[in-house]
C-alpha cells in the first residue's frame, strides 16, 4: 500500500526542491531523513518534514513497519506564484516572481 504526504504552498521554488527530491528517491526513510538533515539547502528542511509526515502516516494510520519504509516516489509541482514589483531606472518597474511549490512524498514497505 502506498502512503503519501503533501506540503502545499511551500515558499521554495520547485526547481530547487527537485534537486533534493532527486537525491532521496528510492532510498530508505532513515537514509532520506539523514540526507535532508545534512544538506545545506533551504528546500531540504521542507522535504525532510514531508518525509517525516509520510512515515508517520504509514506507521500510525496504516500500521506499517517503520523500519521497512522507503521513498517510492517524490515530486514537486508548481504552486501559486506571488507577483511583486521592484522599482527600476527611469521610473519603470520590473516584475519579481516569488514561486511556491507543492511537495509530495510517497512511501511504501519493502
C-alpha positions in Angstrom: 0.0 0.0 0.0 1.3 3.4 -0.9 1.0 6.2 1.7 1.6 9.8 0.8 2.0 13.2 2.4 1.8 16.6 0.7 3.0 20.1 1.8 1.2 22.8 -0.1 2.4 26.3 -0.9 5.9 25.8 0.4 7.9 29.0 -0.1 10.7 27.4 -2.2 10.9 27.1 -5.9 10.0 23.8 -7.5 13.4 23.6 -9.3 15.3 23.8 -6.0 13.0 21.3 -4.3 13.5 18.8 -7.2 17.3 18.9 -6.6 16.7 17.5 -3.1 13.9 15.1 -4.2 16.2 13.5 -6.8 18.6 12.6 -4.1 16.2 10.8 -1.8 14.1 9.0 -4.4 14.3 5.2 -3.8 16.1 5.5 -0.5 15.1 4.2 2.9 13.2 6.7 5.0 16.0 6.9 7.6 18.6 7.5 4.9 16.4 10.1 3.2 16.0 12.0 6.5 19.7 11.9 7.1 20.3 13.3 3.6 17.8 16.1 4.3 19.2 16.9 7.7 22.8 17.5 6.5 22.1 19.2 3.1 22.9 22.9 3.1 19.7 23.7 1.1 16.6 25.6 2.2 14.4 23.1 0.4 15.9 20.1 2.3 14.2 21.2 5.6 10.8 21.3 3.9 11.4 18.0 2.1 12.5 16.4 5.4 9.3 17.5 7.1 7.2 15.9 4.3 9.2 12.6 4.5 8.6 12.5 8.3 4.9 13.1 7.8 4.6 10.4 5.2 6.4 7.9 7.5 4.2 8.9 10.4 1.1 8.5 8.3 2.3 5.0 7.3 3.0 3.8 10.9 0.1 5.4 12.7 -2.7 5.3 10.1 -1.9 2.1 8.2 0.1 0.0 10.7 3.2 -0.4 8.6 6.6 -1.2 9.9 8.7 2.0 10.1 12.0 0.2 9.6 10.9 -1.3 6.2 9.6 2.0 4.7 11.3 3.5 1.6 10.6 6.5 -0.6 8.7 5.1 -3.6 8.1 8.4 -5.4 8.5 12.1 -4.7 7.8 15.2 -6.8 7.4 18.9 -6.6 4.7 20.6 -8.5 4.4 24.4 -9.1 2.1 26.2 -6.6 0.8 29.7 -6.7 3.2 32.5 -7.7 3.2 35.8 -5.8 3.9 38.7 -8.1 5.8 41.7 -6.8 7.1 44.9 -8.4 10.6 46.4 -8.0 11.3 50.0 -9.0 13.9 50.4 -11.7 15.6 53.2 -13.6 13.8 56.0 -15.3 10.6 55.5 -13.4 9.9 52.0 -14.7 9.4 48.8 -12.8 10.2 45.1 -13.2 8.2 42.1 -12.0 9.5 39.7 -9.4 8.0 36.3 -9.3 8.1 34.6 -5.8 7.4 31.0 -6.6 5.9 28.3 -4.3 5.7 24.6 -4.7 3.6 21.6 -3.6 5.9 18.8 -2.4 4.6 15.2 -2.4 6.3 12.2 -1.0 5.0 8.6 -1.4 6.4 5.8 0.9 5.7 2.1 1.0 7.1 -1.0 2.6 9.7 -3.2 1.0 
